[in-house]
Amino acid sequence: MSDKSSHNTNLMWGGRFSSQQDNIMETINSSIEIDHRMAMQDIEGSLVHVKMLQFKKIIPTKICNNIIKGLKVIQDDVIKGKFIYDRKFEDIHMNIEKKLHDIIGDDAGYIHTARSRNDQVVTDFKMWIRDSTQDLISKITKNMKTFLDTADANFNILMPGYTHLQTAQPVTFGHHILAYVEMFERDKERFTEAKKRLNECPLGSAALAGTSFPIDRFFTSERLGFDKPMSNSIDAVSDRDFALDFLSASAICATHLSRFAEELVIWASDGFDFIEISDSFSTGSSIMPQKRNPDAAELIRAKVANITGSLFSLFTILKGLPLAYSKDLQEDKELVFRAYDNLSLMLDVMNGMMAGIIIKKDNLIRAAASRFITSTDLADYLVSKYNYSFRKSHHIVGKLVIKAENLDCDLKDLKLSEFRKIDPNIDENVYKILSIQNSVNIRTSYGGTSPSEVKKRIKEWKKKLK
Ligand code: ARG
């Protein structure tokens, strides 16, 4: 180290500096508390980079081997949790390079030939997101299987279907649960597409302009599991679309979980009493001994905010940011890591909660028999049997509903003579038409709620998820 740089703690870029960095500057500048999570990706990237440098005869074999030996020691330390991260060395890249210098001495200086932290960080970050995306896809699949089992076990159980959270038409419980399996499938597709799109390697773009060293970017790209090197070095160091893709897929998936969590909260409430969440996923109240609270579902409902928040934070960071690299981009990782941690937890908790959920079948069926729930069936029947216009039928049924309301009973409790006063054509068939079981049984349109259709969809999903 020169005299000058000895004033500055930074071994990597301290050459032109003659005084120490302010402590508060170190606080805002350092990212090691966050980006230490990319240690393994950083080492993997460096190992491949130096092998390429040696292969292209840019660095001597002896130095390359020395660097590899040193990096392996560091890798081992990281795995064993023995590596000590120091904020004086700013970020994960410089922490590892400093440690390499401690282990192998000045040969460590050759590692940064033909690269910059700008291409290094984005390569590490892409690899981290790639691994985490795969992990989330597995967790979504696990949830799909659990939801599918619940749907299968209750495929024909009747329940009220809602619009505006007002009782609308009877549906089957299996049908309702399968709606979430469909959502999860789209989530998986979004993550899969995002993973595919991110898989181009930025390494070798150096600071922004590429390098004059005769590097082989296809060598590094292939060995790091990318499909190809990115073809514009300025784009490569500035692009964070892949992080937006990840956050947006995460936000949508978390939104689905939040919607279902809200349904669980409603279903577990006294007014509904459709389900019981197991003890292992419920909490009690410190003051009201009778309470059993659906905290897990409520927290899933809330945690989505963290993820959509991260997505909008990154949009805000990127908006108006000129090409190429600016330090603003360092703020991207905290957002992505936080989103991943939250979504991963939400998926684990949802899966655990669903696996132990108790479905109160009798209560669902009782609620499905709620007053007037099959009014639409009667209107449809009048249309198909007597060729009435739908408006005319709708009007007739509306009148019947008023009549039943006045008599404080359901449509099915009206005498045939009462029906006939409103429309003399109505015959005894009306009672079958008004039955809730009949209502779901006849909804055999593709994707409809009839038990036979639901069973078909369950079969298809089972095959797909095997
Ligand atoms: N820690 C930095 C980041 O996360 C690494 C890149 C630093 N590059 C630079 N030119 N200062 O973005």
Boltz pocket constraint, residues with backbone or C-beta under 6 A from the ligand:
constraints:
  - pocket:
      binder: B
      contacts: [[A, 29], [A, 31], [A, 35], [A, 91], [A, 117], [A, 118], [A, 121], [A, 325], [A, 326], [A, 327], [A, 329], [A, 330], [A, 331]]
      max_distance: 6.0
